[in-house]
Amino acid sequence: MIISCSRRTDIPASYTNWLMKRLAEGFCTVPNPMNSKQVSRVSLRPNDVDVIVFWSKNPAPLIPHLPELDARGFRYYFQFTLNGYDRVIEPNVPDLTTGIEVFRNLSRLVGSDRVIWRYDPIILTRRTDVDYHVEHFSSIARALTGCTRRVVVSIVDRYRKTEHGFRELDQNGYEVQSDPSQSEALGILISRLAELAHQASLEIQSCAEDIDLRPFGVLPGKCIDDTLIERVFGLRVTALKDPTQRPACECVKSRDIGIYNTCPAGCRYCYATTNHSRALEAVSQHDERSPSVLGWFEAETSDAPNNNEQLRLPLHSLPFQG
């Protein structure tokens, strides 16, 4: 089983202490995003976990605990988002200089194969146009020389639940392009980013793109990648596509242990946090002793032989809202 930690919230940045307690206990509980009364007990025992994939904009709080992860026998790698956007777009993300320093330090500790740079999402606006992205991408790529072997790019997706954030950007003078896929500038930008990646000896892949970027030099990729896992860890895992992800997502099956609306970063484009106030409330209500990121779920049954069996458990804390 592959653990995704997590597409739904930044666990390394905000919930590292909780995670380490859960790994020590050997399980966590995760409510169904569509039905909070349906809760899964997910085993976190090293023998049950093939690999942990960490998704983060700031994994610095987790770095001191890496020796413990290694000692417990966990295999893991990082999807590390480093964009360099300003505080209007990413209000509570560490500045670019700090992010690069953390990235380099992490790479020194775990190796360049296990820290993947994510330059995503790409947002085309009046202030973040083609020239802006070329300059930032090039600068970050130079700073990360030797620290990673792959960069992942994606074009921002506009969902109904993210429109509030985009309206805020427009009110601040950004003039976000409504449909960048129809923009001639997008092809120019992606082609240039592909050139810069190759110059930096980086493999460049796209993430869950409906747009075919292959004509511009970018192949579709897997963020949770069976081929990478076999190459880095010598471990064969399922190659089956994860059916819970979008059709364009190539990732293999995994189990996500996060909860939506619990990340305090406040990024304007985020699909996983649709209400920043609720996310801040979640952080204030978070209990490191809880088996779940948010809310206290107490199992009414003992461990089942199938560690990922769904259990129906009572919720005794902040109501979950997906």
N, C-alpha and C positions, 0 to 999 in steps of 0.2 A: 504494500500500500504506500502511495506517495501522499505526503501531507503538504497541502498548500497553506502557507502561513504568511499573508493571506491576501487574496484579491479584494476582500471586503473591508479590510482595515489594516493599518500599519502596526502590526503586533510588535516588531522589533523596536519601533520608535516609542510606542506608548504603553506596551503591555509586556515588556520583557520579564519583569519579576513574576507576573502571573504565569507566563509560559514556562519558566524554569520550575515553578512549583508543580505545574501540570506534568511536565516531563518526569519529575521526581515521583509523582503519584502514579504515572503510567496511563493516564486517560484524561479526556476532557469531554464536556457535553456541548452540543451545538444545536440550537433550534433551527428548524426548517424556516428559511426566509419567507415562505408563503403561508406557513402555519406554525405559529410560535408554540402551540401546544404539542407539536410533534418534535421530539428531541432525540438526537442520536448520541449514543455513547461511543466515542472514538478512541480506540486504543492508541496510546503514545509509547508503548513499550518498544524498546529498541529492536526486539525480535520481530515485531509486527510492522515496523516502519522501514520501508526501503530507503527513502530519501525524504528530507524536508526541503521544500523550496520556499525561501524567504523572499517576500516582496516588500521593499521599503524605500523610502526617501531619506531615511536617517537610521541606519542600523547601529549607530555608535553605542547605544545602551546595551546592545547584545554582545558587543565585542569582548568585554571582560569575561563573559560566560562561555566563550568558545572552547577553552580547555576542558570545561565540564562536559560540554556536548561531545567532544572528542573522547573523553574518558568513558562516557556512557556508551560509546560505540555508534553514535548517530552519524549518518552521511548527510551532507547538506550543501546547497549552493544558493547564491543570492541573485535576485533580479533587483538591481539598484538603479532607481530613477534619478537622473541628474540632468536637469534642463537648463538651469540658470535663469528662470523667469523671475520677474520682480515680485515685490510683496503684494502688489495688487492682485496678481494671478495666483501666487502661492504664498498666502499671508504668514504661515507658520512653519515653513520649510527652512532648514538652515541655508545660509547664503552659499553661493557657489564655491567660494574659497574653502569654506569649512567642509562642504560636501566632497570636494576633490581630495582634501586631506584625509577624510574618513575613508573614502574609496581606496586611496593608495595604501593606507594602513591595513585595511581589510584584505586587500590583495596580497600584501606581504605575508599576512598570517595564513591565508588559505590557498593562495595561488591564483593566477590569472584565469585559469579555466573555470573557476568557481565563483567569479564575480562578473556578472553580465551587465553591461551598461545599457540602460534604457533611456533613449532620448524620445520621450513620449509623454503626453500627446503633442503633436505638432499643431499649434494654433496659428493660423494666418490671420493677422489683423493689421490695421494701419501702423501699429507700433512694433509688431512682430512679423515683419514681412520677410521676403526671401533673403534679402541681404542680412537681416538680423539673424535668421536661423543659420545661414552659412557661416557667419562670423562666430556665433556661439558654439556651433557644432565643431568647427575647426579648432577653436580654442580649447574646448574640453577634450577633444581627441588628442591634441598634443600633450595636454596635462596628464592624460591617462596612458601615455605610451608605456607599453610593457606591463600594464596593470590588468588588462582584459584582452580577450581575443574576439569578442562579439559585441556588436551594438544592435539593439532592437529599436525600430522606429514604428510609429503609428500616427495616423491622422485623427484628430479629435473627432469624436462622435457626438452629435447633438441629439440628446434625448429630451423628451418633455420635462423630465425631472431635473435636467441640468440647465434649462432655459433661464432660470432665475440667476444663476451665476454668470451666464453670458450677458444678460441684461445689465448686470452690475458692471461688467467690463465695458460695455457700450456707454454706460453713463459716465465712465471714467475716460472716455475718448479713445477706446481701442478699435471700435468698428469691426467686430468679428465677422469674417466671411461666413455667410449663411451655409454655403455648400462648397467647401474647398475642393471636393472631387471634380467639380466642373470648371475649376480654375486652371488656365494655362500655366499659371505660376507654379502650381503644384508639381507638374511634371519637370519643370526647370529645377525646382528645389530638390526633389528626390534624386534626380540625376546628379546634381552637384554633391549631395550628401553621400551618394554611393561612391563618387570619385574620391571624396575626402576620406571615406572609410578605407578604401583600398590603399590609398597613399599611406594611411596609418597602420596598414597590415591588419585591419579589422574585418571580420566577416560581418556583413550587414544583412539583417532579416527584418521582415515586417511582422506585425502582431495583429491577428484577427482582422485583416483588411478585406473589405468587399471589393475595393479597387485593386485591379491587377497592376502591381508595381514592377513586375518583371521586365517590361520594356524599358524601365528606367534603371535597371541594374540591381533591383532588390527582390530577393526570393522570399516567399512566405515561410515563416518559421514557427517553431514550437517553443513556447516559453517553458512549459513543463515537457521536457524533451527526452524521450527514451534513448535516442542515439547519443546525446550528450552524456546521459547517465551511464551508459555502457562504456563510453570512451574514458570518462573521468574516474568512475568507481569500479569498472569491470563487472557491472551488475546488469543483468537483463530484466527489464520490467515490461509491463504490458505496452503494446504499441497501439492499442485501441484508442480511438479518439474519444475524448470526454463528451458524453452526450448531454451533459448539463450546461455546456458552454455554447456560445453562439455558433452558427453554422460555419462562419469563416475562421473560427479558432481551430488551430491544428493541434492543440495541447492533448497529451494523453491523459487518461483517467487519473484523478487525484481526489483527495478529500479535503475540502476547505474547512478550517476551524475558526474562522472569523465571523463577525456579525456586522451587518450594515449599520450605518449611522453611528459609528463609535470612533471614527478617526477625527482628531481635533485639528488637523492641518489646515482645513478650510480652503482647499484648492477650488477655484471657481469652476473648473471643468469636471469635477469629480462626479461619477455616476454612483459611487458607493456611499457617499454622504450627501444627502439631499437637503439636510437642515443642520447648519453648523451649530445652532443653539442646542439642538438635541444631542449632537455629538459631544459638546462640552458637558452637558448634563450627564451623559453616559460615563464620561471620564470621572466626573465627581462621584457618581454612584458605583463606580467599579470597585470590586472587592478582590484583592489578590488571592484570597483563600477560596474563591468560588471556582467550581469546576468549569464555568463558562465565562467568556469575556465580559458579558453583561447579564446580570440576573443570577440568581442562585437556584440551580436545578438539582434537586435531591432525588437520587434513584430510589424507586420503590422496590426494585428487584436487585438481586445480587448479580455479579458479572455473569453474562451469558457466554457460552463457548464461542459464539461469534461475537468478537469484540466490537463490531460495528453495527450490531443489531439495533434497530430503532426501538426506543423506549418511550412510553408516554409518562411524562414526569410533571409534577406540579411546579409552577413558577412562584417563587416567594419573594421577588424583588421587583425592580423597575420593569414595567411592562415592555416586552419586546415589540418593536415596530419595524417591519422590514421595508 
